[in-house]
Amino acid sequence: MKKGFTLIELLAVIIILASIALISVPLILNVIEDAKKGAFKIRHME
């Protein structure tokens, strides 16, 4: 029995990881931006 992965399996994993990154990175950046805006509002309420 051969050990290792085929090129197709590696490409499939890379595509899946890239898809997850494309979805999650903008969401994370929005959360960070909202947190910064909230902190700014709290600081300027005082």
Contacts in CASP RR format, 6 or more apart in sequence:
PFRMAT RR
TARGET T0000
AUTHOR 0000-0000-0000
METHOD contacts of the structure
MODEL  1
MKKGFTLIELLAVIIILASIALISVPLILNVIEDAKKGAFKIRHME
END
